[in-house]
Amino acid sequence: MAEGWLVPSIISHSVVAVAAGTVCADGTMPVRFWLLSIICAVLPDADVLGFRFGINYGDFFGHRGFFHSLFFAVLVGVLAAGMFFRSPTTRPWRWWLVALYFSLLTASHGILDAFTSGGLGIALLSPFDATRYFFPWTPIRVSPLGIRAFMSPWGMQVIMNELLWIWLPAVSAAVLVKASLVLAKMGSPEEH
């Protein structure tokens, strides 16, 4: 049942968002930063709602179509930054960094999905190219949709697979980047 796939799980997309936020956060960030980080990372999978309205999997607005594209990611990033982080006192370069951050988080969804082992592929270049892509290496297992199916043996296998291929790399990268930033700060002349 291809329409039932939600890959990788929403939980893993959220882990990526929190890891990225941990690295990119500038001091104490407001709650809206963390909520938007998670929303941006999982938002592309809202396209599964299209099944209820007769939108087929392979359609332009179907699952893993336009809403999983890099173009959509940029739109979401700019919109999120514009609605929630723009003020008269915000410097333009800082606002663009926030927009880039939310764009990259949204794009991470389609990119992670392109590493999965099932489905029709990801329309990463939509609306300019309708081709659906997978990366040559697809180690991430397809996740079931729905809580009941997710609590099955298949769902548990998916979680273990995502722990290995998504959670561990995301958390490790966040820890390494934060540690290197702390070490760099300790070694800077102004600290001595």
N, C-alpha and C positions, 0 to 999 in steps of 0.2 A: 504494500500500500504506500506508494511514493508520497501521496499527499500527507501522510502522517509523520513524515520525517521532520525533525527540528534539530539541525546539526550545526555545530556542537550545541550542547544544552545551554539554556539561559543562564544556568549557574556558572558555567565556565566563561561565558562572555562577561559576566559580572566580575569574576575573579580577575580577568584581564583589565577591566576598568579600574578596579581598586588598586591593582599593581601599578598601572600607568599613573593613576592619580597620586599614589604615594611618591613616585619618582618626580612628577611634575609639579606637585603642590608647592606653592610659595608660602611657607609659614603655615599658619592655621587658616585653612580655607573654609568658607561658609558651607553649610549643609547643602545648599543648592548646587555647589560644585560637585559634591559626591553623588547626589541624586542624578544630576544631569550626566555625569560620567557613566553611571550604570544605564540610564535610559538610552543614551547614545549608543552604547555597546550592544544593547539588546533590541533596539527599535526596528532594525531591518526585518526581524522575524514577525513583526505585526502584519506582514503580508499574508500570513496564514489565514487571517480573517477573510481574505478574498475567496477562499473555498466556500464560505457560507453564502457568498453573493454570486456564485457561478463562475468565478475567475479560475481558469484552469492553471495547473502547475506551470506549464510551458509558456503561458501568455506573458505579454510585456509586463503587466503588473502581478503576474503569478509569483508563487513562492520562489525565492532566490533569483528574481528578475530585477527590475529597475531599483527596487528598494535595497538591494544588496550591492548596488553599483558605487563606484568611486565618485561619480557625479552627485548622486544622492547624498553621499557622505559629506561632500563639501557644502551642499545646500543646508544640511542639518547642522554642521559645525558653525557656519556663518549665522544661521538663524538662532541657534542656542546662545552664541556669544552676544549677538545683537539684542536679544530679548532679555538676557539675564546678567550680562557683564558689561554693558555699555553705560557709561555715565559721562557727564561733562568733565569730570576729573580724570577719566581713564585716558592714558596716553595711547595714541593710535597703534604704535608698535606692540604694546602690551595686549590690546584688544585683538590684534591679528594673531598673536601667539595663542590666545585663548581659543579663537576660532579654529586655528590649525590643530590644537589639541583635541577639540571636540570632533573635528573632521576626521582625524586619524583614528580616534576611538570608534567612530561609526564605521569607517573603512575596515577596521580590524575584524568586524563581523563577517563581511564577505570574504575577506582574505582567509580567515580561519576556516570558513565553510569550504573554500576551494581546496583545503587539505583533507576533506572528508572522503569516505569510501563509497558514497552512494548518492543517488539523486540525478538530476539533469545537469548539474554544473551551475556555475554562478555567472550572472550577466555583469561582470565587473566593469565593462566598458559601455554599458547602456547609458543613455539612449543613442549613442553613436554607433554601436555595434551590438546586435542582438545575440551574438554568439555566447554560449554558456561554457565557462572554462572550469577545469580542474587543474591543479598543479600536478606535475609528473609523479610526485610522491604524495600519497594520501593515507597517512597513518591513523587519522582520527576516525573512529567508528561512528556510524550513523546512530543517532539518539532517537528513542521513541517519543512521541508526542502524547502528553497527558500524564497526570500524576499516577494513575493506576498502572499504566504501561511502564512508566519510569521506575516504579517500585518492583518491577519484575526482574528475573535473573538477567535479561537482556539489558535493562536499565542499569543494573549494578555493574555489569561488564563495561558499559559505556562510561560510567563514572570512573572506574579504575583506569580505563584507557585515557580519559581526559585528565586525570590526575597526572599521568605520565607525560602526555604530550602538550598539555596546556597549562595546568596549574603549576607544576614543578618549574617549567621554563619561565613562566611569568613571574612567579614569586622569587626565583633565583635571580632573574635579571633585575628586579626591583631592589633586592638586597645588595647585589653587586654594585649597582649604580649609586645607591644611597651611601654605601660604605666608601666607594671611591670619592664621592663628593665630600664626605666627612674627612677622609684622609687628605684630600687636596686642600681643604680649608685649614686643617691642622698644620699643613706644611707651608701655607702662605705667609709671607713676611709680616703682614699686618697682625698675625696672631702671636708673634714673638715679641 
